[in-house]
Every structure is written in C-alpha cells, then in structure tokens.
Amino acid sequence: MDRAGHPDRRVLLVGGLVAATAALAGCSPTSAASSATSAPPEPAPTTPAAAFTRLMEGNERWVSGDLRHPDRDPDRREFVAQKQEPFGAILSCIDSRVPPELLFDTGLGDLYVMRTGGEAIGPVVTGSVEYGPMTSGTPLIVVLGHQRCGAIEAAYKSIRDGKPLPGNLEAIAKALRPAYEQVHGGGGDPVDSMARAQVTLTAADLRSNQDLAPLVKKGALAVVGAYYSLDTGKVEVLAGAPA
C-alpha cells in the first residue's frame, strides 16, 4: 500500500505527546509554586504597636509552619531597589539558627538587621541600630537574645574562670561583663540567665540613650527586649512591648 501521502501514526503519536507535555508544563507544580512564593505586599506599619504586632504575627506563623514568605519575589526586589522603609530594626546574635528575617517571616526591605556575638554592643553597633529610627522613622527596635547562646556561654566561662578569650573574642566578653555581673551567684541556669540579662540591659541602654530617648518619650519608637527559643521557634517578650 502506498503511504507517501499519509503521516506515520507513530509520528502523530509522538507529536501529540510533545504538545501535551508542553501544555502540562505550564501547569506544573513548580510553575504554580513559583507564582505563589510571596504574599501580596502590605503597607509598612508606621507605629511601634503596629510594627510589633506585624513581627509577632510573623513569629506565630514561623512557629506553626503556616508561612507567607512575604516580600520575597522579583517585584518586591524591584520595588525596594531605589528606596527602603523598614518597619523594624533587629539586634540579634550571629548564631546561624537565629535569622531574624525567617523567624519573623519577613522579606526584602522589611527589617534592618544587626548581628553580633551575644548582642554585644559598642559605638559602631549602636550607630547602626540608631540609623533606621533617626533617619527614616523606623518605629521599632528589638534586641533578640536566644537559647543556648554560644557567645554568652564562652563569655560566662571566661569571666568566671579569669581566662581571657583569644583574639578579638575578648572584646565580646568585656562587652558582656555587665550581664555576667548581674546574674553571677544566682540560681538556675547561669548561661540562660545571662542571655536574658544581656537582652534587658542592652534594650534599656538603647531606650535611654540621648538620641533614642526623645523618640521613645514621644511614642514614635519602642525598644523591645526579646528571647528566642531554639526548641520551639517562639519569641518571648522580656521587656518594652508597646501598648
């Protein structure tokens, strides 16, 4: 039989499969997921109470696993490329298990983040924390300590035993000495107590410093001390939550 004018059935089948595969690719889980990686942007909160609520709601999502991943897509990247208006400034530890952007379920342009060992603070760090509130009206600062902090533990043992830490690590121990002195000789877990003391002391210092105190007094800024549980993912407020 002459088949010159008729396409081979196998060719038709292959062609059909290719077309179907291409059509399905547009509805693949990967494509659908990529279009839903970020929630629609929300206006940045402008008051301490609203900023605090936004952060704590994000932490609740982190704890439950019901994450929104807001402000993390190319549109957001382009939106903040020329201008940023973060609603919070976070001073936290360098610990790899305590990334503020993740545990508060935030994204690009939402937070100023400063990270030092044990939240140790000095003039440069203080200036970095002050930057947002003093230049762009950022209404919230959070000093965030955490469970099982290695920097706190190393400083505690160094001060207790009178054995300086090597290199510039000793500068961290010196910065943490006031927290050590506050809890030394007390009961309970001394390292955990020192971590919490470091948070409350640092938050109090920031709240009362000559540049931030006027903003706090007029209600334009809140400085919150908080503690993060590695076990549960929950942020516990220690002091300074805005009403």
C-alpha positions as CSV (number, residue, x, y, z in Angstrom):
1,M,0.0,0.0,0.0
2,D,1.3,3.5,-0.9
3,R,1.8,5.5,2.4
4,A,3.5,8.5,0.7
5,G,0.7,10.9,1.4
6,H,-0.2,9.8,4.9
7,P,1.7,10.6,8.1
8,D,3.0,7.7,10.0
9,R,0.8,7.0,13.1
10,R,3.9,6.9,15.2
11,V,4.8,10.4,14.1
12,L,1.3,11.7,15.0
13,L,1.5,10.0,18.5
14,V,4.9,11.4,19.3
15,G,3.9,14.9,18.1
16,G,0.8,14.7,20.3
17,L,2.7,13.6,23.3
18,V,5.2,16.5,22.9
19,A,2.4,19.0,22.6
20,A,0.6,17.6,25.6
21,T,3.8,17.7,27.7
22,A,4.4,21.3,26.8
23,A,0.8,22.2,27.7
24,L,1.1,20.5,31.1
25,A,4.4,22.2,31.8
26,G,2.6,25.5,32.2
27,C,0.5,24.0,34.9
28,S,3.3,22.1,36.7
29,P,3.6,22.2,40.5
30,T,6.9,24.1,40.1
31,S,5.3,26.8,38.0
32,A,2.4,27.1,40.3
33,A,4.6,27.2,43.4
34,S,6.8,29.9,41.8
35,S,3.8,32.1,41.3
36,A,2.8,31.8,44.9
37,T,6.1,32.2,46.7
38,S,5.3,35.6,48.0
39,A,2.1,37.1,49.6
40,P,0.9,40.4,48.2
41,P,2.8,43.3,49.8
42,E,1.3,45.0,52.8
43,P,1.8,48.7,53.7
44,A,4.6,49.1,56.2
45,P,3.4,49.7,59.8
46,T,4.2,53.2,61.0
47,T,3.6,53.0,64.7
48,P,5.5,51.0,67.3
49,A,2.5,48.9,68.2
50,A,1.6,48.1,64.6
51,A,5.2,47.2,63.8
52,F,5.4,45.0,67.0
53,T,2.2,43.3,66.0
54,R,3.4,42.6,62.5
55,L,6.6,41.0,63.8
56,M,4.8,38.8,66.4
57,E,2.3,37.6,63.9
58,G,5.1,36.6,61.7
59,N,6.7,34.7,64.5
60,E,3.4,32.9,65.1
61,R,3.5,31.8,61.5
62,W,7.1,30.6,62.0
63,V,6.1,28.5,65.0
64,S,3.1,27.0,63.3
65,G,4.7,26.5,59.9
66,D,2.0,28.5,58.2
67,L,4.4,30.8,56.5
68,R,3.5,33.6,54.0
69,H,7.1,34.3,52.8
70,P,6.1,38.0,52.2
71,D,8.2,40.5,50.2
72,R,10.5,37.8,48.6
73,D,9.8,38.0,44.9
74,P,11.3,39.9,41.9
75,D,8.5,42.5,42.1
76,R,9.5,43.3,45.7
77,R,13.2,43.4,44.8
78,E,12.5,46.0,42.1
79,F,10.2,47.9,44.4
80,V,12.8,48.4,47.1
81,A,15.8,48.8,44.7
82,Q,15.7,52.6,44.9
83,K,14.2,53.2,48.3
84,Q,13.7,51.3,51.6
85,E,11.4,51.9,54.5
86,P,12.0,49.1,57.1
87,F,9.5,49.0,59.9
88,G,11.8,47.3,62.4
89,A,15.5,47.2,63.5
90,I,16.7,43.9,65.0
91,L,19.8,43.5,67.0
92,S,20.4,39.8,67.4
93,C,23.2,37.2,67.8
94,I,25.3,35.9,64.9
95,D,24.1,32.4,65.6
96,S,23.2,30.6,62.4
97,R,19.9,29.3,63.9
98,V,18.5,32.7,64.6
99,P,17.9,34.5,61.3
100,P,15.5,37.4,62.1
101,E,14.1,37.6,58.6
102,L,13.0,33.9,58.8
103,L,11.8,33.7,62.4
104,F,9.6,36.8,61.9
105,D,8.5,35.7,58.4
106,T,9.5,38.9,56.7
107,G,11.3,39.8,53.5
108,L,13.2,42.3,51.4
109,G,13.1,45.9,52.8
110,D,11.2,45.0,55.9
111,L,14.0,45.0,58.6
112,Y,17.3,46.5,59.4
113,V,19.3,43.6,60.9
114,M,22.5,43.9,63.0
115,R,24.1,40.7,64.3
116,T,26.9,40.5,66.9
117,G,28.1,37.7,69.2
118,G,25.7,37.7,72.2
119,E,24.2,41.0,71.0
120,A,27.5,42.7,72.2
121,I,27.2,46.4,71.6
122,G,29.6,49.3,71.1
123,P,29.6,52.7,69.3
124,V,29.5,51.3,65.8
125,V,26.8,48.8,66.6
126,T,24.8,51.4,68.5
127,G,25.1,53.8,65.5
128,S,23.8,51.0,63.2
129,V,20.8,50.4,65.5
130,E,20.1,54.1,65.6
131,Y,20.2,54.5,61.8
132,G,16.7,53.5,61.0
133,P,14.8,55.4,63.8
134,M,16.9,58.5,63.3
135,T,17.0,58.7,59.5
136,S,13.8,57.1,58.3
137,G,11.4,56.9,61.2
138,T,11.7,53.2,61.9
139,P,9.3,52.8,64.8
140,L,10.6,49.6,66.4
141,I,13.9,48.2,67.7
142,V,14.1,44.6,69.0
143,V,17.1,43.3,70.9
144,L,16.8,39.5,70.4
145,G,18.7,37.0,72.6
146,H,18.3,33.3,72.3
147,Q,18.5,29.9,74.0
148,R,21.9,28.1,74.3
149,C,23.9,31.1,73.1
150,G,27.5,30.0,72.4
151,A,28.9,33.6,72.8
152,I,27.2,34.0,76.1
153,E,28.4,30.7,77.4
154,A,32.0,31.4,76.3
155,A,32.0,34.8,77.9
156,Y,30.4,33.5,81.1
157,K,33.1,30.8,81.5
158,S,35.9,33.2,80.5
159,I,34.9,35.8,83.1
160,R,34.1,33.2,85.8
161,D,37.5,31.4,85.4
162,G,39.6,34.5,84.7
163,K,40.8,33.2,81.4
164,P,40.6,35.7,78.6
165,L,39.3,34.6,75.2
166,P,41.6,34.6,72.2
167,G,42.0,37.5,69.8
168,N,39.1,39.9,69.5
169,L,36.7,37.5,71.1
170,E,37.9,39.0,74.4
171,A,36.2,42.2,73.3
172,I,32.9,40.3,73.2
173,A,33.5,39.0,76.8
174,K,34.2,42.5,78.0
175,A,31.0,43.8,76.4
176,L,29.0,41.1,78.1
177,R,30.5,41.6,81.6
178,P,27.6,43.7,82.9
179,A,25.2,40.9,82.2
180,Y,27.6,38.4,83.9
181,E,27.8,40.6,87.0
182,Q,24.0,40.9,87.2
183,V,23.4,37.1,87.3
184,H,26.6,35.7,88.9
185,G,25.9,33.8,92.0
186,G,22.2,33.5,91.3
187,G,20.2,30.2,90.9
188,G,19.1,28.4,87.8
189,D,21.0,28.1,84.5
190,P,23.6,30.9,84.7
191,V,24.1,31.0,80.9
192,D,20.4,31.3,80.2
193,S,20.1,33.9,82.9
194,M,23.0,35.8,81.5
195,A,21.5,35.7,77.9
196,R,18.3,37.2,79.2
197,A,20.1,39.8,81.3
198,Q,22.1,40.8,78.3
199,V,18.9,41.5,76.3
200,T,17.2,43.5,79.0
201,L,20.4,45.6,79.8
202,T,21.0,46.3,76.1
203,A,17.4,47.2,75.4
204,A,17.4,49.5,78.5
205,D,20.6,51.2,77.4
206,L,19.2,51.8,73.9
207,R,15.9,53.0,75.2
208,S,17.5,55.6,77.4
209,N,20.4,56.8,75.2
210,Q,20.5,60.5,74.4
211,D,19.5,60.1,70.7
212,L,16.8,57.5,71.0
213,A,15.2,58.5,74.3
214,P,13.4,61.5,72.9
215,L,11.8,59.3,70.2
216,V,10.7,56.8,72.9
217,K,9.3,59.6,75.1
218,K,7.1,60.9,72.4
219,G,5.8,57.5,71.4
220,A,7.5,57.3,68.0
221,L,9.8,54.4,68.9
222,A,9.6,51.3,71.1
223,V,12.7,49.3,72.2
224,V,11.7,45.7,72.9
225,G,13.9,43.0,74.6
226,A,13.0,39.5,73.5
227,Y,14.3,35.9,73.7
228,Y,14.1,33.2,71.1
229,S,13.6,29.5,71.8
230,L,15.6,27.3,69.6
231,D,13.4,24.4,70.6
232,T,10.0,25.9,69.8
233,G,10.8,28.8,67.5
234,K,8.8,31.1,69.7
235,V,9.9,34.7,70.5
236,E,9.2,35.6,74.2
237,V,9.0,39.3,75.1
238,L,11.1,40.2,78.1
239,A,10.5,44.0,78.3
240,G,9.3,47.1,76.4
241,A,6.4,45.8,74.4
242,P,4.4,48.8,73.1
243,A,0.8,49.1,74.3
